[in-house]
Amino acid sequence: MGRAVLDPNLCYSYNMRTCGVCYRACPLQDVALKIGMYERPILIAENCVGCGNCERICYHYPQAIRVIPFEDRSA
């Protein structure tokens, strides 16, 4: 599988809007993904299982949060 990686430049919550859908979609809330002020996602990468729920639910296109496969760490 992989781990989620966040691009704050694309994330609505880091750009003067609130969102938080990735947090609500995460099966490991407060373990792999925490929520900060203004619903900013805070990833705890070592706890992420790479399920991809956050990437699928992200409203932004291209997605602000992506699951990068373990074999492809260049992205």
Secondary structure, 3 states (H helix, E strand, C coil): CEEEEECCCCCHHHCCCCCCHHHHHCCCECCCEEECHHHCEEECHHHCCCCCHHHHHCCCCCCCEEEEECCCCCC
